[in-house]
Amino acid sequence: MDHLKRRLLKHSLLFSALAALPGGLSAAPEKQTITDIRGRQIDCRLTPQRIYVADASLMFLYASLTGKQLTEKLAAIPAAFRHADELSYQQYSRAFPSLAALPHLAPLAGAQASTETIIDLHPDIIFVTTGTFSAMETGGITALLERAGIQIVVLDMSISPLKNTPRSIAVMGAVLGVPDRAAEMIAFIHLHLALVTSRLAAAPYRPVPVLLERAAGFSAECCYAYGNGNFAEFLACAGGKNIGADYIDGTYGTLNQETIIHTRPEKVIVTGGQWQSYNPGGDWVGLGPGADLTVAEKQLAVLMKRPAFKTLAAVQQRECYAIWHAFYDSPFGFIAVLKFAAWLHPALFADADADAVFRSFYQQFLPVPWQPGYWVSLRPES
């Protein structure tokens, strides 16, 4: 800590020296004031030159807004981008080999976080999620970085994704100087969400009871499910009834086997990802860009043989589905809404093609080629 204090003092002395030059700081880059998701007003450079996207989930938003210039201003990337979503990391590394040469940093919210390393990288801006920011404040990291002249911008696409994803896109777009591109993304998302909400509003429907399991098979415990917010918001928007909300007060929680059997869900949806680095022996469903869907389907079938599931009518009728876990904390959440709607109300959304919409989003906004692999079903889909 003494070493860090000396480093901060050096930054302070440098700032004072610049201020003492003829003309003071008049030549400093122009700034703008933006308001982040936490309502914090932040004075940041109009054209930030060095950026650290501190949460892996925010890399997709950053890629959507920067396109082919993805790596030009990145000072580092989060190590979790590689470990938490291996297929996406491979997808981006193929398109941008220089990603591998960037520092891969430990989570700012974790015990391995190195504030000194970040300060040495001289980022102008750090983008973080609300959860990471709360942990940083508790650990005193926020104050240390801000004293070093580093601005922290808080975003959210996880806790309240339907409300905060468009706001987060707009905030990051403003910081990066691409507000028009951000507005185009928001319009694209609203257009396709409106397809779902308008049809459900116009047609009488019954909310379908669904068991929505989080990261199924990642651990032996059964079962970690969604309560309120996050993926549960997507499900409600698509015309589903999340049975976990009756038993779980927060965003996530545990449902025991007896509860699952008692609630009799009509459909089962689980989230999955490529988690080989975290749990190589897990029974998770490997999903993501380029995933082997034949293997994923077999793994989903294995999960449905667990004691809490094998007697369910939904399982016997093969109303079982898996979807990419990272939809919950990315600008792509609207794609999950589209897919949920097609699964829950197939007659009403027979023409809803989530694959085609996602491919179109890729072509318009992302700097990597489209690959399927984001969902799988035990029920044959046309």
N, C-alpha and C positions, 0 to 999 in steps of 0.2 A: 504493500500500500504506500510506503514511503517513496518507493521508486515511481509509482503512479503520480503522487503529489508533485514530485520534482518535474515529471513530464508535463503535467498541467501548468505548473509555474512557467515552464519554458514556453508553452503556447501563449500564456498570458503576457510574458515579456515580449514575445514576437509581435503580438497584437499591439502592444504599447509602442513598440519601435515603429511600426507601420503608421500609427496615428501621429507620430512625431515628425514624419516626413513632410516636406513641403506639399501643401494641398491636402494633408491628412489622409483620410480614407476616401476621398472623393472619387478615386479611380476604382473603388471596390465594385464588384458586380452588382447590377441592379437587383432589387429583391421584390418579392410579392408576398402578400399575407394570405394564407389559406387556412381553412378551418377543417380539422380532421374529424374522424368519427367520434372521438371523445369530446368534441366541442372545443378543443385546444386551438388557439390561434397561433400560427407559426409563421415567422418571417424566414423565407427561404429564397435561395438564388433563383432568378428567372431561368437560368440555364445551368442546373447542377451538372458538375463534371465527373463526380465520383459518387457512386450509389451502392449501397449495400441493401439487398433485399433479404432481411434476416429470417423470414419464415418461408419454408419450402412451398407452402400453399400459395404464397403471393407471387411465386415465379411465373405462374400461368398468366396472371393479370399483367405482370411486367412484360412478358413476352408478347401478349396481345397488343399492348400499347406501343412497344418499341419495334416490333417486327424484325426485319433483317438487321437492325442495329442493336439487337439484344445484348451483345457482349461489349459494345463500345465503351460504356461508362461503368460497367460493373467492377467494383473494387474487390468483391468476394461473393461467394454464394453460400447458403446454408448447407452443411454436410447432410442434413436430413433430406435434401432434395435427391441425393443419391441413394440413401438407405430406405427412406419411407415409400419411394415410388420408383423402383428400379427401371421399369419399362419406360416411364417418361424421361428419366435421366438419360437412358440410352438413346431415346428418340432425339433429344435435344443435343446430346454429345455428338451424334452422327452429323447433324446439321451445323454444329458449332464446336469443332474440335478444341478450340481455345478454352472452353468451359473447364476442361480437365486441369488446365494450368492455373486457374484461379484458386485462391485460398478457399478451402472448404471449412467453414467455421462451426464450432459447437453452438448449440442453442443459447441465445441470450438469456433465456429463462432458466437455464440449467446450471448445475454446479461446475461444469467445465468451461463456462463462458470466460473469455479473456478480454477484459476491457482494454488492456494495454495493446493487445494485438489489433483491435478495431481502431483505436486512436492512431496507431502507426500507419494504418491504411489510408488515413485522411479522407474518409467519406464526407461529402457535403450533407447527404441525406441518408437516413436509415428508415426503411419501411418495416413496420412490425404489425402483428395482429393484436387485438385487444387483450388476449390472454397473456401473450409475451410481455406486453407493456405493463400489465398489472404486476407480473413477477419482477420486472426490471425496477419498478418503483419500490417494491418491497425490499429488494436487495440493494437499493441505492445506486443502481447502474445508470438510471436515467439522468440523475444529477451530474454524475461524473462525465458522461458523454456530452451533455449540454454545456458544461463548463469548458470542454475542449472545443466548443464551437460546432458541434455536430447536431443537426436538427433531426428530431425523431417524429415520424408521421405515422399515426395509428389508423389502421383500416380494419374492417370486419366483413367477412363473407360467410361466417360460420354461426355465430350466435343468433343473429336475426338476418338470415341471408336474403330473403325477399325484399326487405326494406333497405338493408345496408350495402348490398352488392352494387346497385346503381350508384349510390353515394360514394362508395369506395373507388369505383371506376372513375368517377368525376374528379375525386380528390387526387388520385395518382395521375390522371391525365393533366390536371392543372399544374402539378409539381413538375412533370416531365415536359411541359410546354406543348402538349398535343391534345388540347381540349376538344377539337373537332373530331379527332379519331375516337376519343372517349364518348362523345355524343353519338357517334355512329354505332358504337358497340351497345350503348344503352338502348338506342332505338331498335336495334336488331333483337335484343333480349325482350324488350317490351312487346314487340310484334308477335313473337312466338308464344310468350306467356298469355297474351290476349286471346290467342286461338283457344287455349284451354279454358280460361276463365269465362269467356263469352259463351262458349258452348255449354258449359256447366250451368251458367246463369239462365240460359234459354231453354234447357231441356230438364225435365224432372229426372232426378237420379237419386239413388240411395248410396250414401257413403259406405264404401266397402271396408269391413273390418280387416285390418292387416297387422300381422306381427312383423315389426321392422327391427331386425337384429343388426347390431353394430359389430363389424369385423368378426363375423361368424367363423369359428374354428381357430381364431388367433390364439386363444387360450382354451384349456380344457373345461373351464367354468361355463355353465349354461344357466342363463344366457344374458349377455349384455345387450340391452335394447335402448331405443330412443324414447324419450319422454316428451319434452316440449322444445320447440326450436330446432334448428339444424335440419337434418333430413326430415324430421316430422313436419316442418313447414312445407316442404316440397310435397309430401304425401297429402296433407290437407288441401293444398292448392289444386292437386290433381283429382280430388274427389274421393279421398280415402279417409278412413277412421283409424287412427293409430291406437291400438289397444294398450300400448305401453303408457300412454298419457294418463290412464286411469290409475296407474300404480306408481309412476315415477314422477316426482315433483320437478326435478331438474332436467337438464338436457339429456343425460344418460343415467342409466341405473340398471340394476339386476332384476330380472324376472325369473322366479324359480320354475321348475318343471311343472309343478301342480297348477300354477297360474296359467301357463301357456296352454295346458290341456283344457283347463276350465273355460278359458275365453273363446275357444273355438274360432280362431281366425279363418277367414275364407281364402286368404292368400298369405304367403310368406315371402318376404323380401329381405335379403341379407346384403350387406356391403362386403366388398372384397378388394384386394389389391395384391401387388407382387411384393411380399414381405419376407423374401428369402434372407435378407440381411438381419432382420429382427428376430425371426422365428422360423428357421429352416425346417423344423419338424412339425410345424403347425398344419392344421387341416383347412386353412383359409382357401378361399376361391381366388385364384390368380387372375386378376383383371387389369386392364390398362391398354395403352396403344400397342397393337401387335400381339396381344395375348393369344395363347392357344385355346380357343373356345371349346374344343373337344375335351381337353383336359379340365377346363373350368367347369364344364357341364358334369363331368364325372365326379368332380369334387363336391359340387353342389348336391348331387345325388347322395354322396356319402354323408354329408351333413344332415340330410333329411332322414337318415336312419337312426339318429340319436333318440333316446327314449322319449323325450318330450315331444318329438315331432312325428315319429312313425305311425302313431295312431290318429293323427289329425286328418280330417276329411280333405283339407287343402292339399296335404301331401299325397294322399291316395289319389286325388284328382290331378296331381302334377301341377298345381297352381303355385309353383315355387320359382323364385327369380333371384338373380344376384346382379348387383350394379356396382360400378367402380366407386370405391370409398371416397376418393378425392373430389367427387362432385360437390361434396358438402362445404368445401372451403375454397371455392374457385369461382371465376366468372361464368363457369359452365353449368351452374346449378339449374338453370332453366331447362337444360337438356334432360336432366333427371325428372323434372316435372312433366315434360312431354312423354317420356318413356313410362313413367308411372301412370299417366292418364290412359295410355294405350293398353297397359296391362290391366288396369282396374275397370275400364269401360271400353272394351274392344269395339263394340258396335258404334259407339259415339265417336270414337277416334280411329276408325278404320283407315283413314287416309293420313294419319299423323305419322310421319316418317322421321323419327329422331335421328337415325343414321344420316339421312340426307341433309337435315338441318345442321347437324354437327359438322358434317363435311363442308357445308357452305360457310359456316363460321370459321373453320380452319382456313379455307381458301381466301376469305376476306381479311382475316386478322392475324393468323398465326404464321410464324416463319418456318414451320416444319410441315412435312407432308402428312396428310390424313392417313390414319390406320384404324381399322375396326378393332374391337376387343373390349368394349366398355360395359357390356352386359351379356347375360346368358339366361336361358329359361329351360326348365324341364318340360314345359308345355310347348309343342311345336308352334312356331310363329310363321305366318305367311310372309 
